[in-house]
Amino acid sequence: MAERRGFGARLRNLFGAVRTIDEDTWDDLEGALIGADFGPDITESMITDLKEKVERYRTTDPRDLQRMLREDVEERLAGFDPTLKLTDRPAVVLVVGVNGVGKTTTIGKLAKYVGNFGRSVVVGAADTFRAAAVEQLATWAERGGAAVVRPQQQGQDPASVAFQTVEYAKRTGTEIVLIDTAGRLHTKGGLMDELGKIKRVVEKQSPIAEVLLVLDATTGQNGVLQAQAFIESAGVTGLVITKLDGSAKGGFVLRVQDETGIPIKLIGEGERIQDLTGFTPSVFAQGLVG
């Protein structure tokens, strides 16, 4: 579990130092949960649940408390289905999120991740408002072993690039389509209108399998607020949490799922092309709590 050392260290250190369960233990645990970005509401709820269990089982062993906390985290996370729905052919995935969250690199990593299961992938560079975005996306997509459909001219309508990407997949028998979208326009309304247009154009050719929203774990609650327009308007079906490596904010994962009601489907824990994995609540809870 070395890759999760960063965001699980504080909680595991707490349990490593405690010899019995007393008032100081509860204070320290509350501080550790708040510090790990669980947020005040979830922290209060978890402490209440854990105190009740400790009393019910009449234990003073901190290892019991650690196990109960791990089970509580896992249970809360497991209330959502983390399965990527990629059974359609082609399976079309729109990737959305504000600029700066790691959307472009995530698409390259996702291409690699899906390719590891023997699936062919094409990436559509539909963020045509930034010329640099197209080149960056192409670099990461090629690293991930995917074909790339680029705009045919600068400033091409994003929806037409998305259309051409799905057209390419159908013509070549490519199984998975990943479409990059703009993270920012001059107006928020304009951006949501653009996403709506992309969806309508794509759906004339093929159903959309997933709309994945990329969130940066290090931005915490601000990231959720920034992404609220996507959640409200883009029909988001799953979350991708990036930049968990070295972050003490592992609680953000539980908090964001609880607040948005949208399942986490993938997590990114490093800079390498292979550093994107499917989300498994039991594995995550073990890494976070120990």
C-alpha positions as protocol buffer text, in pm:
chain_id: "A"
residue {
  index: 1
  type: MET
  ca { x: 0 y: 0 z: 0 }
}
residue {
  index: 2
  type: ALA
  ca { x: 302 y: 228 z: -44 }
}
residue {
  index: 3
  type: GLU
  ca { x: 123 y: 447 z: -298 }
}
residue {
  index: 4
  type: ARG
  ca { x: -132 y: 546 z: -33 }
}
residue {
  index: 5
  type: ARG
  ca { x: 123 y: 638 z: 234 }
}
residue {
  index: 6
  type: GLY
  ca { x: 54 y: 1009 z: 192 }
}
residue {
  index: 7
  type: PHE
  ca { x: -315 y: 1031 z: 251 }
}
residue {
  index: 8
  type: GLY
  ca { x: -342 y: 749 z: 505 }
}
residue {
  index: 9
  type: ALA
  ca { x: -39 y: 834 z: 719 }
}
residue {
  index: 10
  type: ARG
  ca { x: -209 y: 1055 z: 974 }
}
residue {
  index: 11
  type: LEU
  ca { x: -482 y: 809 z: 1066 }
}
residue {
  index: 12
  type: ARG
  ca { x: -246 y: 511 z: 1076 }
}
residue {
  index: 13
  type: ASN
  ca { x: 3 y: 705 z: 1289 }
}
residue {
  index: 14
  type: LEU
  ca { x: -278 y: 787 z: 1530 }
}
residue {
  index: 15
  type: PHE
  ca { x: -369 y: 422 z: 1581 }
}
residue {
  index: 16
  type: GLY
  ca { x: -4 y: 324 z: 1605 }
}
residue {
  index: 17
  type: ALA
  ca { x: 45 y: 561 z: 1901 }
}
residue {
  index: 18
  type: VAL
  ca { x: -275 y: 495 z: 2097 }
}
residue {
  index: 19
  type: ARG
  ca { x: -277 y: 232 z: 2375 }
}
residue {
  index: 20
  type: THR
  ca { x: -638 y: 260 z: 2488 }
}
residue {
  index: 21
  type: ILE
  ca { x: -961 y: 437 z: 2387 }
}
residue {
  index: 22
  type: ASP
  ca { x: -1023 y: 745 z: 2602 }
}
residue {
  index: 23
  type: GLU
  ca { x: -1139 y: 1106 z: 2557 }
}
residue {
  index: 24
  type: ASP
  ca { x: -801 y: 1205 z: 2415 }
}
residue {
  index: 25
  type: THR
  ca { x: -839 y: 931 z: 2153 }
}
residue {
  index: 26
  type: TRP
  ca { x: -1170 y: 1072 z: 2037 }
}
residue {
  index: 27
  type: ASP
  ca { x: -1029 y: 1427 z: 2023 }
}
residue {
  index: 28
  type: ASP
  ca { x: -726 y: 1306 z: 1826 }
}
residue {
  index: 29
  type: LEU
  ca { x: -944 y: 1103 z: 1589 }
}
residue {
  index: 30
  type: GLU
  ca { x: -1175 y: 1398 z: 1526 }
}
residue {
  index: 31
  type: GLY
  ca { x: -872 y: 1617 z: 1448 }
}
residue {
  index: 32
  type: ALA
  ca { x: -728 y: 1353 z: 1215 }
}
residue {
  index: 33
  type: LEU
  ca { x: -1056 y: 1315 z: 1024 }
}
residue {
  index: 34
  type: ILE
  ca { x: -1099 y: 1692 z: 986 }
}
residue {
  index: 35
  type: GLY
  ca { x: -734 y: 1718 z: 880 }
}
residue {
  index: 36
  type: ALA
  ca { x: -788 y: 1448 z: 619 }
}
residue {
  index: 37
  type: ASP
  ca { x: -1071 y: 1657 z: 468 }
}
residue {
  index: 38
  type: PHE
  ca { x: -1365 y: 1440 z: 570 }
}
residue {
  index: 39
  type: GLY
  ca { x: -1549 y: 1763 z: 651 }
}
residue {
  index: 40
  type: PRO
  ca { x: -1731 y: 1850 z: 976 }
}
residue {
  index: 41
  type: ASP
  ca { x: -2061 y: 1676 z: 896 }
}
residue {
  index: 42
  type: ILE
  ca { x: -1917 y: 1337 z: 801 }
}
residue {
  index: 43
  type: THR
  ca { x: -1663 y: 1359 z: 1085 }
}
residue {
  index: 44
  type: GLU
  ca { x: -1938 y: 1419 z: 1341 }
}
residue {
  index: 45
  type: SER
  ca { x: -2150 y: 1138 z: 1198 }
}
residue {
  index: 46
  type: MET
  ca { x: -1859 y: 893 z: 1201 }
}
residue {
  index: 47
  type: ILE
  ca { x: -1751 y: 980 z: 1556 }
}
residue {
  index: 48
  type: THR
  ca { x: -2109 y: 933 z: 1678 }
}
residue {
  index: 49
  type: ASP
  ca { x: -2137 y: 594 z: 1505 }
}
residue {
  index: 50
  type: LEU
  ca { x: -1799 y: 479 z: 1636 }
}
residue {
  index: 51
  type: LYS
  ca { x: -1869 y: 584 z: 1996 }
}
residue {
  index: 52
  type: GLU
  ca { x: -2193 y: 387 z: 1984 }
}
residue {
  index: 53
  type: LYS
  ca { x: -2013 y: 74 z: 1855 }
}
residue {
  index: 54
  type: VAL
  ca { x: -1730 y: 103 z: 2107 }
}
residue {
  index: 55
  type: GLU
  ca { x: -1984 y: 127 z: 2387 }
}
residue {
  index: 56
  type: ARG
  ca { x: -2192 y: -160 z: 2248 }
}
residue {
  index: 57
  type: TYR
  ca { x: -1892 y: -392 z: 2224 }
}
residue {
  index: 58
  type: ARG
  ca { x: -1737 y: -259 z: 2548 }
}
residue {
  index: 59
  type: THR
  ca { x: -1390 y: -242 z: 2400 }
}
residue {
  index: 60
  type: THR
  ca { x: -1095 y: -22 z: 2491 }
}
residue {
  index: 61
  type: ASP
  ca { x: -865 y: -171 z: 2226 }
}
residue {
  index: 62
  type: PRO
  ca { x: -762 y: 89 z: 1964 }
}
residue {
  index: 63
  type: ARG
  ca { x: -724 y: -192 z: 1708 }
}
residue {
  index: 64
  type: ASP
  ca { x: -1099 y: -252 z: 1738 }
}
residue {
  index: 65
  type: LEU
  ca { x: -1161 y: 117 z: 1681 }
}
residue {
  index: 66
  type: GLN
  ca { x: -933 y: 115 z: 1378 }
}
residue {
  index: 67
  type: ARG
  ca { x: -1120 y: -184 z: 1231 }
}
residue {
  index: 68
  type: MET
  ca { x: -1458 y: -18 z: 1299 }
}
residue {
  index: 69
  type: LEU
  ca { x: -1342 y: 302 z: 1130 }
}
residue {
  index: 70
  type: ARG
  ca { x: -1217 y: 110 z: 827 }
}
residue {
  index: 71
  type: GLU
  ca { x: -1549 y: -75 z: 800 }
}
residue {
  index: 72
  type: ASP
  ca { x: -1741 y: 253 z: 839 }
}
residue {
  index: 73
  type: VAL
  ca { x: -1541 y: 420 z: 558 }
}
residue {
  index: 74
  type: GLU
  ca { x: -1585 y: 116 z: 333 }
}
residue {
  index: 75
  type: GLU
  ca { x: -1959 y: 96 z: 402 }
}
residue {
  index: 76
  type: ARG
  ca { x: -2012 y: 463 z: 321 }
}
residue {
  index: 77
  type: LEU
  ca { x: -1811 y: 435 z: -1 }
}
residue {
  index: 78
  type: ALA
  ca { x: -1979 y: 110 z: -107 }
}
residue {
  index: 79
  type: GLY
  ca { x: -2320 y: 275 z: -127 }
}
residue {
  index: 80
  type: PHE
  ca { x: -2235 y: 372 z: -487 }
}
residue {
  index: 81
  type: ASP
  ca { x: -2151 y: 153 z: -787 }
}
residue {
  index: 82
  type: PRO
  ca { x: -1795 y: 229 z: -911 }
}
residue {
  index: 83
  type: THR
  ca { x: -1825 y: 18 z: -1228 }
}
residue {
  index: 84
  type: LEU
  ca { x: -1741 y: 189 z: -1556 }
}
residue {
  index: 85
  type: LYS
  ca { x: -2024 y: 122 z: -1803 }
}
residue {
  index: 86
  type: LEU
  ca { x: -1834 y: 45 z: -2123 }
}
residue {
  index: 87
  type: THR
  ca { x: -2042 y: -232 z: -2282 }
}
residue {
  index: 88
  type: ASP
  ca { x: -2173 y: -30 z: -2580 }
}
residue {
  index: 89
  type: ARG
  ca { x: -1981 y: -51 z: -2909 }
}
residue {
  index: 90
  type: PRO
  ca { x: -1849 y: 200 z: -2947 }
}
residue {
  index: 91
  type: ALA
  ca { x: -1862 y: 303 z: -2579 }
}
residue {
  index: 92
  type: VAL
  ca { x: -1848 y: 683 z: -2586 }
}
residue {
  index: 93
  type: VAL
  ca { x: -1708 y: 863 z: -2281 }
}
residue {
  index: 94
  type: LEU
  ca { x: -1718 y: 1242 z: -2242 }
}
residue {
  index: 95
  type: VAL
  ca { x: -1453 y: 1376 z: -2004 }
}
residue {
  index: 96
  type: VAL
  ca { x: -1542 y: 1709 z: -1839 }
}
residue {
  index: 97
  type: GLY
  ca { x: -1396 y: 1936 z: -1571 }
}
residue {
  index: 98
  type: VAL
  ca { x: -1244 y: 2278 z: -1515 }
}
residue {
  index: 99
  type: ASN
  ca { x: -901 y: 2352 z: -1661 }
}
residue {
  index: 100
  type: GLY
  ca { x: -611 y: 2261 z: -1436 }
}
residue {
  index: 101
  type: VAL
  ca { x: -754 y: 1949 z: -1269 }
}
residue {
  index: 102
  type: GLY
  ca { x: -549 y: 1709 z: -1483 }
}
residue {
  index: 103
  type: LYS
  ca { x: -818 y: 1634 z: -1741 }
}
residue {
  index: 104
  type: THR
  ca { x: -584 y: 1595 z: -2038 }
}
residue {
  index: 105
  type: THR
  ca { x: -339 y: 1366 z: -1860 }
}
residue {
  index: 106
  type: THR
  ca { x: -631 y: 1169 z: -1716 }
}
residue {
  index: 107
  type: ILE
  ca { x: -759 y: 1096 z: -2067 }
}
residue {
  index: 108
  type: GLY
  ca { x: -417 y: 957 z: -2166 }
}
residue {
  index: 109
  type: LYS
  ca { x: -406 y: 745 z: -1850 }
}
residue {
  index: 110
  type: LEU
  ca { x: -763 y: 627 z: -1909 }
}
residue {
  index: 111
  type: ALA
  ca { x: -670 y: 523 z: -2263 }
}
residue {
  index: 112
  type: LYS
  ca { x: -384 y: 320 z: -2116 }
}
residue {
  index: 113
  type: TYR
  ca { x: -606 y: 173 z: -1843 }
}
residue {
  index: 114
  type: VAL
  ca { x: -874 y: 61 z: -2089 }
}
residue {
  index: 115
  type: GLY
  ca { x: -609 y: -61 z: -2334 }
}
residue {
  index: 116
  type: ASN
  ca { x: -469 y: -288 z: -2062 }
}
residue {
  index: 117
  type: PHE
  ca { x: -795 y: -482 z: -2088 }
}
residue {
  index: 118
  type: GLY
  ca { x: -737 y: -535 z: -2460 }
}
residue {
  index: 119
  type: ARG
  ca { x: -976 y: -263 z: -2578 }
}
residue {
  index: 120
  type: SER
  ca { x: -900 y: -37 z: -2875 }
}
residue {
  index: 121
  type: VAL
  ca { x: -930 y: 334 z: -2801 }
}
residue {
  index: 122
  type: VAL
  ca { x: -965 y: 658 z: -2996 }
}
residue {
  index: 123
  type: VAL
  ca { x: -941 y: 1001 z: -2836 }
}
residue {
  index: 124
  type: GLY
  ca { x: -1121 y: 1306 z: -2973 }
}
residue {
  index: 125
  type: ALA
  ca { x: -954 y: 1645 z: -2919 }
}
residue {
  index: 126
  type: ALA
  ca { x: -1275 y: 1848 z: -2887 }
}
residue {
  index: 127
  type: ASP
  ca { x: -1126 y: 2117 z: -2661 }
}
residue {
  index: 128
  type: THR
  ca { x: -1061 y: 2328 z: -2968 }
}
residue {
  index: 129
  type: PHE
  ca { x: -1054 y: 2662 z: -2786 }
}
residue {
  index: 130
  type: ARG
  ca { x: -693 y: 2607 z: -2676 }
}
residue {
  index: 131
  type: ALA
  ca { x: -449 y: 2504 z: -2948 }
}
residue {
  index: 132
  type: ALA
  ca { x: -203 y: 2381 z: -2685 }
}
residue {
  index: 133
  type: ALA
  ca { x: -471 y: 2150 z: -2542 }
}
residue {
  index: 134
  type: VAL
  ca { x: -492 y: 1958 z: -2869 }
}
residue {
  index: 135
  type: GLU
  ca { x: -117 y: 1897 z: -2883 }
}
residue {
  index: 136
  type: GLN
  ca { x: -95 y: 1803 z: -2516 }
}
residue {
  index: 137
  type: LEU
  ca { x: -388 y: 1564 z: -2550 }
}
residue {
  index: 138
  type: ALA
  ca { x: -239 y: 1402 z: -2860 }
}
residue {
  index: 139
  type: THR
  ca { x: 90 y: 1343 z: -2675 }
}
residue {
  index: 140
  type: TRP
  ca { x: -81 y: 1176 z: -2379 }
}
residue {
  index: 141
  type: ALA
  ca { x: -322 y: 977 z: -2596 }
}
residue {
  index: 142
  type: GLU
  ca { x: -37 y: 837 z: -2803 }
}
residue {
  index: 143
  type: ARG
  ca { x: 149 y: 744 z: -2484 }
}
residue {
  index: 144
  type: GLY
  ca { x: -164 y: 559 z: -2382 }
}
residue {
  index: 145
  type: GLY
  ca { x: -169 y: 368 z: -2710 }
}
residue {
  index: 146
  type: ALA
  ca { x: -478 y: 541 z: -2850 }
}
residue {
  index: 147
  type: ALA
  ca { x: -556 y: 682 z: -3193 }
}
residue {
  index: 148
  type: VAL
  ca { x: -630 y: 1057 z: -3201 }
}
residue {
  index: 149
  type: VAL
  ca { x: -886 y: 1256 z: -3399 }
}
residue {
  index: 150
  type: ARG
  ca { x: -776 y: 1621 z: -3415 }
}
residue {
  index: 151
  type: PRO
  ca { x: -959 y: 1932 z: -3536 }
}
residue {
  index: 152
  type: GLN
  ca { x: -922 y: 1972 z: -3912 }
}
residue {
  index: 153
  type: GLN
  ca { x: -871 y: 2346 z: -3867 }
}
residue {
  index: 154
  type: GLN
  ca { x: -801 y: 2579 z: -3574 }
}
residue {
  index: 155
  type: GLY
  ca { x: -1113 y: 2676 z: -3381 }
}
residue {
  index: 156
  type: GLN
  ca { x: -1324 y: 2399 z: -3537 }
}
residue {
  index: 157
  type: ASP
  ca { x: -1659 y: 2346 z: -3371 }
}
residue {
  index: 158
  type: PRO
  ca { x: -1602 y: 2103 z: -3079 }
}
residue {
  index: 159
  type: ALA
  ca { x: -1922 y: 1911 z: -3157 }
}
residue {
  index: 160
  type: SER
  ca { x: -1802 y: 1840 z: -3511 }
}
residue {
  index: 161
  type: VAL
  ca { x: -1473 y: 1699 z: -3374 }
}
residue {
  index: 162
  type: ALA
  ca { x: -1673 y: 1477 z: -3139 }
}
residue {
  index: 163
  type: PHE
  ca { x: -1888 y: 1367 z: -3435 }
}
residue {
  index: 164
  type: GLN
  ca { x: -1580 y: 1282 z: -3643 }
}
residue {
  index: 165
  type: THR
  ca { x: -1433 y: 1084 z: -3351 }
}
residue {
  index: 166
  type: VAL
  ca { x: -1739 y: 863 z: -3315 }
}
residue {
  index: 167
  type: GLU
  ca { x: -1755 y: 832 z: -3694 }
}
residue {
  index: 168
  type: TYR
  ca { x: -1391 y: 712 z: -3692 }
}
residue {
  index: 169
  type: ALA
  ca { x: -1468 y: 455 z: -3421 }
}
residue {
  index: 170
  type: LYS
  ca { x: -1764 y: 314 z: -3612 }
}
residue {
  index: 171
  type: ARG
  ca { x: -1572 y: 303 z: -3937 }
}
residue {
  index: 172
  type: THR
  ca { x: -1267 y: 130 z: -3788 }
}
residue {
  index: 173
  type: GLY
  ca { x: -1438 y: -88 z: -3526 }
}
residue {
  index: 174
  type: THR
  ca { x: -1265 y: 97 z: -3240 }
}
residue {
  index: 175
  type: GLU
  ca { x: -1428 y: -6 z: -2914 }
}
residue {
  index: 176
  type: ILE
  ca { x: -1384 y: 291 z: -2678 }
}
residue {
  index: 177
  type: VAL
  ca { x: -1418 y: 663 z: -2759 }
}
residue {
  index: 178
  type: LEU
  ca { x: -1280 y: 923 z: -2515 }
}
residue {
  index: 179
  type: ILE
  ca { x: -1378 y: 1282 z: -2593 }
}
residue {
  index: 180
  type: ASP
  ca { x: -1196 y: 1575 z: -2434 }
}
residue {
  index: 181
  type: THR
  ca { x: -1409 y: 1884 z: -2375 }
}
residue {
  index: 182
  type: ALA
  ca { x: -1338 y: 2246 z: -2286 }
}
residue {
  index: 183
  type: GLY
  ca { x: -1290 y: 2331 z: -1921 }
}
residue {
  index: 184
  type: ARG
  ca { x: -1352 y: 2700 z: -1953 }
}
residue {
  index: 185
  type: LEU
  ca { x: -1514 y: 2946 z: -2191 }
}
residue {
  index: 186
  type: HIS
  ca { x: -1584 y: 3315 z: -2153 }
}
residue {
  index: 187
  type: THR
  ca { x: -1916 y: 3239 z: -1988 }
}
residue {
  index: 188
  type: LYS
  ca { x: -2023 y: 2940 z: -1783 }
}
residue {
  index: 189
  type: GLY
  ca { x: -2352 y: 2925 z: -1973 }
}
residue {
  index: 190
  type: GLY
  ca { x: -2164 y: 2910 z: -2302 }
}
residue {
  index: 191
  type: LEU
  ca { x: -1958 y: 2617 z: -2179 }
}
residue {
  index: 192
  type: MET
  ca { x: -2264 y: 2419 z: -2070 }
}
residue {
  index: 193
  type: ASP
  ca { x: -2437 y: 2498 z: -2400 }
}
residue {
  index: 194
  type: GLU
  ca { x: -2130 y: 2365 z: -2582 }
}
residue {
  index: 195
  type: LEU
  ca { x: -2134 y: 2043 z: -2380 }
}
residue {
  index: 196
  type: GLY
  ca { x: -2505 y: 2003 z: -2450 }
}
residue {
  index: 197
  type: LYS
  ca { x: -2440 y: 2042 z: -2822 }
}
residue {
  index: 198
  type: ILE
  ca { x: -2160 y: 1780 z: -2811 }
}
residue {
  index: 199
  type: LYS
  ca { x: -2393 y: 1537 z: -2635 }
}
residue {
  index: 200
  type: ARG
  ca { x: -2673 y: 1588 z: -2885 }
}
residue {
  index: 201
  type: VAL
  ca { x: -2444 y: 1543 z: -3184 }
}
residue {
  index: 202
  type: VAL
  ca { x: -2283 y: 1229 z: -3041 }
}
residue {
  index: 203
  type: GLU
  ca { x: -2614 y: 1073 z: -2943 }
}
residue {
  index: 204
  type: LYS
  ca { x: -2734 y: 1092 z: -3303 }
}
residue {
  index: 205
  type: GLN
  ca { x: -2464 y: 833 z: -3377 }
}
residue {
  index: 206
  type: SER
  ca { x: -2421 y: 638 z: -3056 }
}
residue {
  index: 207
  type: PRO
  ca { x: -2540 y: 642 z: -2693 }
}
residue {
  index: 208
  type: ILE
  ca { x: -2310 y: 812 z: -2442 }
}
residue {
  index: 209
  type: ALA
  ca { x: -2185 y: 547 z: -2202 }
}
residue {
  index: 210
  type: GLU
  ca { x: -2031 y: 774 z: -1937 }
}
residue {
  index: 211
  type: VAL
  ca { x: -1980 y: 1143 z: -1858 }
}
residue {
  index: 212
  type: LEU
  ca { x: -1677 y: 1151 z: -1628 }
}
residue {
  index: 213
  type: LEU
  ca { x: -1603 y: 1461 z: -1419 }
}
residue {
  index: 214
  type: VAL
  ca { x: -1237 y: 1505 z: -1324 }
}
residue {
  index: 215
  type: LEU
  ca { x: -1173 y: 1657 z: -978 }
}
residue {
  index: 216
  type: ASP
  ca { x: -840 y: 1750 z: -819 }
}
residue {
  index: 217
  type: ALA
  ca { x: -819 y: 1610 z: -462 }
}
residue {
  index: 218
  type: THR
  ca { x: -585 y: 1888 z: -352 }
}
residue {
  index: 219
  type: THR
  ca { x: -849 y: 2158 z: -417 }
}
residue {
  index: 220
  type: GLY
  ca { x: -1095 y: 2003 z: -172 }
}
residue {
  index: 221
  type: GLN
  ca { x: -1428 y: 2177 z: -135 }
}
residue {
  index: 222
  type: ASN
  ca { x: -1332 y: 2457 z: -375 }
}
residue {
  index: 223
  type: GLY
  ca { x: -1295 y: 2195 z: -647 }
}
residue {
  index: 224
  type: VAL
  ca { x: -1645 y: 2066 z: -584 }
}
residue {
  index: 225
  type: LEU
  ca { x: -1785 y: 2419 z: -600 }
}
residue {
  index: 226
  type: GLN
  ca { x: -1598 y: 2489 z: -925 }
}
residue {
  index: 227
  type: ALA
  ca { x: -1739 y: 2171 z: -1075 }
}
residue {
  index: 228
  type: GLN
  ca { x: -2097 y: 2230 z: -961 }
}
residue {
  index: 229
  type: ALA
  ca { x: -2207 y: 2361 z: -1301 }
}
residue {
  index: 230
  type: PHE
  ca { x: -2089 y: 2037 z: -1465 }
}
residue {
  index: 231
  type: ILE
  ca { x: -2273 y: 1832 z: -1203 }
}
residue {
  index: 232
  type: GLU
  ca { x: -2593 y: 2031 z: -1258 }
}
residue {
  index: 233
  type: SER
  ca { x: -2582 y: 2055 z: -1637 }
}
residue {
  index: 234
  type: ALA
  ca { x: -2363 y: 1789 z: -1795 }
}
residue {
  index: 235
  type: GLY
  ca { x: -2535 y: 1470 z: -1680 }
}
residue {
  index: 236
  type: VAL
  ca { x: -2225 y: 1348 z: -1495 }
}
residue {
  index: 237
  type: THR
  ca { x: -2231 y: 971 z: -1433 }
}
residue {
  index: 238
  type: GLY
  ca { x: -1898 y: 924 z: -1254 }
}
residue {
  index: 239
  type: LEU
  ca { x: -1611 y: 1103 z: -1084 }
}
residue {
  index: 240
  type: VAL
  ca { x: -1237 y: 1072 z: -1145 }
}
residue {
  index: 241
  type: ILE
  ca { x: -1028 y: 1193 z: -850 }
}
residue {
  index: 242
  type: THR
  ca { x: -676 y: 1302 z: -947 }
}
residue {
  index: 243
  type: LYS
  ca { x: -364 y: 1407 z: -752 }
}
residue {
  index: 244
  type: LEU
  ca { x: -422 y: 1178 z: -452 }
}
residue {
  index: 245
  type: ASP
  ca { x: -50 y: 1100 z: -442 }
}
residue {
  index: 246
  type: GLY
  ca { x: 118 y: 1254 z: -141 }
}
residue {
  index: 247
  type: SER
  ca { x: -205 y: 1427 z: -36 }
}
residue {
  index: 248
  type: ALA
  ca { x: -329 y: 1416 z: 322 }
}
residue {
  index: 249
  type: LYS
  ca { x: -680 y: 1473 z: 185 }
}
residue {
  index: 250
  type: GLY
  ca { x: -802 y: 1115 z: 141 }
}
residue {
  index: 251
  type: GLY
  ca { x: -1125 y: 1198 z: 324 }
}
residue {
  index: 252
  type: PHE
  ca { x: -1217 y: 1417 z: 28 }
}
residue {
  index: 253
  type: VAL
  ca { x: -1293 y: 1099 z: -165 }
}
residue {
  index: 254
  type: LEU
  ca { x: -1567 y: 998 z: 76 }
}
residue {
  index: 255
  type: ARG
  ca { x: -1690 y: 1352 z: 120 }
}
residue {
  index: 256
  type: VAL
  ca { x: -1726 y: 1434 z: -250 }
}
residue {
  index: 257
  type: GLN
  ca { x: -1920 y: 1117 z: -321 }
}
residue {
  index: 258
  type: ASP
  ca { x: -2149 y: 1185 z: -26 }
}
residue {
  index: 259
  type: GLU
  ca { x: -2209 y: 1549 z: -126 }
}
residue {
  index: 260
  type: THR
  ca { x: -2262 y: 1497 z: -499 }
}
residue {
  index: 261
  type: GLY
  ca { x: -2437 y: 1159 z: -494 }
}
residue {
  index: 262
  type: ILE
  ca { x: -2217 y: 1060 z: -790 }
}
residue {
  index: 263
  type: PRO
  ca { x: -1999 y: 747 z: -775 }
}
residue {
  index: 264
  type: ILE
  ca { x: -1621 y: 765 z: -789 }
}
residue {
  index: 265
  type: LYS
  ca { x: -1509 y: 540 z: -1073 }
}
residue {
  index: 266
  type: LEU
  ca { x: -1135 y: 608 z: -1109 }
}
residue {
  index: 267
  type: ILE
  ca { x: -855 y: 750 z: -897 }
}
residue {
  index: 268
  type: GLY
  ca { x: -520 y: 893 z: -1008 }
}
residue {
  index: 269
  type: GLU
  ca { x: -226 y: 858 z: -773 }
}
residue {
  index: 270
  type: GLY
  ca { x: 79 y: 969 z: -967 }
}
residue {
  index: 271
  type: GLU
  ca { x: 223 y: 1127 z: -1281 }
}
residue {
  index: 272
  type: ARG
  ca { x: 301 y: 812 z: -1480 }
}
residue {
  index: 273
  type: ILE
  ca { x: 80 y: 690 z: -1765 }
}
residue {
  index: 274
  type: GLN
  ca { x: -16 y: 380 z: -1562 }
}
residue {
  index: 275
  type: ASP
  ca { x: -111 y: 580 z: -1249 }
}
residue {
  index: 276
  type: LEU
  ca { x: -488 y: 558 z: -1289 }
}
residue {
  index: 277
  type: THR
  ca { x: -685 y: 275 z: -1134 }
}
residue {
  index: 278
  type: GLY
  ca { x: -1041 y: 163 z: -1088 }
}
residue {
  index: 279
  type: PHE
  ca { x: -1195 y: 258 z: -756 }
}
residue {
  index: 280
  type: THR
  ca { x: -1244 y: -26 z: -505 }
}
residue {
  index: 281
  type: PRO
  ca { x: -1395 y: 87 z: -171 }
}
residue {
  index: 282
  type: SER
  ca { x: -1242 y: -193 z: 39 }
}
residue {
  index: 283
  type: VAL
  ca { x: -891 y: -130 z: -100 }
}
residue {
  index: 284
  type: PHE
  ca { x: -927 y: 245 z: -54 }
}
residue {
  index: 285
  type: ALA
  ca { x: -1055 y: 212 z: 305 }
}
residue {
  index: 286
  type: GLN
  ca { x: -763 y: -19 z: 389 }
}
residue {
  index: 287
  type: GLY
  ca { x: -515 y: 229 z: 241 }
}
residue {
  index: 288
  type: LEU
  ca { x: -671 y: 522 z: 424 }
}
residue {
  index: 289
  type: VAL
  ca { x: -723 y: 373 z: 771 }
}
residue {
  index: 290
  type: GLY
  ca { x: -485 y: 76 z: 776 }
}
